[in-house]
Amino acid sequence: MSYVFKIAMVTFAYIIVSIIGAYFIKLMLSRYEEDVETSGLRGAGMAIGIVERVMVLTFVLVNQYTAITVIFAAKSIARFNELKDRKMAEYYLVGTLASITFALLVGIAIRIILAGEI
């Protein structure tokens, strides 16, 4: 397997988790947005989600799955007070878990492809 192919696959994975992942998660959460009062900077949630998925993909590609817990912990600390509201907590969990799962699946698929198991 050539290095050009490997670089192309990894680049493709980052594009998928950042761009396609952002719209997938936004679409998934759109049905809950009217039930939750979101505060903070406009568009910051999407930016945070992109960074989150890029980090998860990177951790998967370097075989550091346990490092993913750092992302979840950091987000929980940042939103600690907001998570007292049950609806907000559920909205946060749906978004975070969907985002992490999306990036995990892409990362695992790319690792399998790069290992030549497909």
MODELLER restraints for C-alpha pairs under 7 A, 6 or more apart:
rsr = mdl.restraints
at = mdl.atoms
rsr.add(forms.Gaussian(group=physical.xy_distance, feature=features.Distance(at['CA:6:A'], at['CA:114:A']), mean=6.51, stdev=0.5))
rsr.add(forms.Gaussian(group=physical.xy_distance, feature=features.Distance(at['CA:9:A'], at['CA:110:A']), mean=6.93, stdev=0.5))
rsr.add(forms.Gaussian(group=physical.xy_distance, feature=features.Distance(at['CA:13:A'], at['CA:106:A']), mean=6.54, stdev=0.5))
rsr.add(forms.Gaussian(group=physical.xy_distance, feature=features.Distance(at['CA:14:A'], at['CA:54:A']), mean=6.49, stdev=0.5))
rsr.add(forms.Gaussian(group=physical.xy_distance, feature=features.Distance(at['CA:17:A'], at['CA:53:A']), mean=5.88, stdev=0.5))
rsr.add(forms.Gaussian(group=physical.xy_distance, feature=features.Distance(at['CA:17:A'], at['CA:54:A']), mean=6.56, stdev=0.5))
rsr.add(forms.Gaussian(group=physical.xy_distance, feature=features.Distance(at['CA:17:A'], at['CA:103:A']), mean=5.81, stdev=0.5))
rsr.add(forms.Gaussian(group=physical.xy_distance, feature=features.Distance(at['CA:18:A'], at['CA:50:A']), mean=5.00, stdev=0.5))
rsr.add(forms.Gaussian(group=physical.xy_distance, feature=features.Distance(at['CA:18:A'], at['CA:53:A']), mean=6.69, stdev=0.5))
rsr.add(forms.Gaussian(group=physical.xy_distance, feature=features.Distance(at['CA:18:A'], at['CA:54:A']), mean=6.60, stdev=0.5))
rsr.add(forms.Gaussian(group=physical.xy_distance, feature=features.Distance(at['CA:21:A'], at['CA:102:A']), mean=7.00, stdev=0.5))
rsr.add(forms.Gaussian(group=physical.xy_distance, feature=features.Distance(at['CA:22:A'], at['CA:46:A']), mean=6.41, stdev=0.5))
rsr.add(forms.Gaussian(group=physical.xy_distance, feature=features.Distance(at['CA:22:A'], at['CA:49:A']), mean=6.96, stdev=0.5))
rsr.add(forms.Gaussian(group=physical.xy_distance, feature=features.Distance(at['CA:22:A'], at['CA:50:A']), mean=6.32, stdev=0.5))
rsr.add(forms.Gaussian(group=physical.xy_distance, feature=features.Distance(at['CA:25:A'], at['CA:95:A']), mean=6.65, stdev=0.5))
rsr.add(forms.Gaussian(group=physical.xy_distance, feature=features.Distance(at['CA:25:A'], at['CA:98:A']), mean=6.92, stdev=0.5))
rsr.add(forms.Gaussian(group=physical.xy_distance, feature=features.Distance(at['CA:25:A'], at['CA:99:A']), mean=6.52, stdev=0.5))
rsr.add(forms.Gaussian(group=physical.xy_distance, feature=features.Distance(at['CA:29:A'], at['CA:95:A']), mean=6.63, stdev=0.5))
rsr.add(forms.Gaussian(group=physical.xy_distance, feature=features.Distance(at['CA:32:A'], at['CA:91:A']), mean=6.95, stdev=0.5))
rsr.add(forms.Gaussian(group=physical.xy_distance, feature=features.Distance(at['CA:36:A'], at['CA:87:A']), mean=6.28, stdev=0.5))
rsr.add(forms.Gaussian(group=physical.xy_distance, feature=features.Distance(at['CA:36:A'], at['CA:88:A']), mean=5.88, stdev=0.5))
rsr.add(forms.Gaussian(group=physical.xy_distance, feature=features.Distance(at['CA:49:A'], at['CA:99:A']), mean=6.83, stdev=0.5))
rsr.add(forms.Gaussian(group=physical.xy_distance, feature=features.Distance(at['CA:52:A'], at['CA:71:A']), mean=6.85, stdev=0.5))
rsr.add(forms.Gaussian(group=physical.xy_distance, feature=features.Distance(at['CA:53:A'], at['CA:99:A']), mean=6.35, stdev=0.5))
rsr.add(forms.Gaussian(group=physical.xy_distance, feature=features.Distance(at['CA:53:A'], at['CA:100:A']), mean=6.21, stdev=0.5))
rsr.add(forms.Gaussian(group=physical.xy_distance, feature=features.Distance(at['CA:53:A'], at['CA:103:A']), mean=5.26, stdev=0.5))
rsr.add(forms.Gaussian(group=physical.xy_distance, feature=features.Distance(at['CA:56:A'], at['CA:68:A']), mean=5.98, stdev=0.5))
rsr.add(forms.Gaussian(group=physical.xy_distance, feature=features.Distance(at['CA:56:A'], at['CA:100:A']), mean=6.64, stdev=0.5))
rsr.add(forms.Gaussian(group=physical.xy_distance, feature=features.Distance(at['CA:56:A'], at['CA:103:A']), mean=6.00, stdev=0.5))
rsr.add(forms.Gaussian(group=physical.xy_distance, feature=features.Distance(at['CA:56:A'], at['CA:104:A']), mean=6.60, stdev=0.5))
rsr.add(forms.Gaussian(group=physical.xy_distance, feature=features.Distance(at['CA:57:A'], at['CA:103:A']), mean=5.48, stdev=0.5))
rsr.add(forms.Gaussian(group=physical.xy_distance, feature=features.Distance(at['CA:57:A'], at['CA:104:A']), mean=6.35, stdev=0.5))
rsr.add(forms.Gaussian(group=physical.xy_distance, feature=features.Distance(at['CA:57:A'], at['CA:107:A']), mean=5.20, stdev=0.5))
rsr.add(forms.Gaussian(group=physical.xy_distance, feature=features.Distance(at['CA:59:A'], at['CA:65:A']), mean=5.92, stdev=0.5))
rsr.add(forms.Gaussian(group=physical.xy_distance, feature=features.Distance(at['CA:59:A'], at['CA:67:A']), mean=6.63, stdev=0.5))
rsr.add(forms.Gaussian(group=physical.xy_distance, feature=features.Distance(at['CA:59:A'], at['CA:68:A']), mean=6.88, stdev=0.5))
rsr.add(forms.Gaussian(group=physical.xy_distance, feature=features.Distance(at['CA:60:A'], at['CA:104:A']), mean=6.75, stdev=0.5))
rsr.add(forms.Gaussian(group=physical.xy_distance, feature=features.Distance(at['CA:60:A'], at['CA:107:A']), mean=5.63, stdev=0.5))
rsr.add(forms.Gaussian(group=physical.xy_distance, feature=features.Distance(at['CA:60:A'], at['CA:108:A']), mean=6.86, stdev=0.5))
rsr.add(forms.Gaussian(group=physical.xy_distance, feature=features.Distance(at['CA:61:A'], at['CA:107:A']), mean=6.18, stdev=0.5))
rsr.add(forms.Gaussian(group=physical.xy_distance, feature=features.Distance(at['CA:61:A'], at['CA:111:A']), mean=6.50, stdev=0.5))
rsr.add(forms.Gaussian(group=physical.xy_distance, feature=features.Distance(at['CA:82:A'], at['CA:88:A']), mean=6.65, stdev=0.5))
rsr.add(forms.Gaussian(group=physical.xy_distance, feature=features.Distance(at['CA:83:A'], at['CA:89:A']), mean=4.57, stdev=0.5))
rsr.add(forms.Gaussian(group=physical.xy_distance, feature=features.Distance(at['CA:112:A'], at['CA:118:A']), mean=6.78, stdev=0.5))
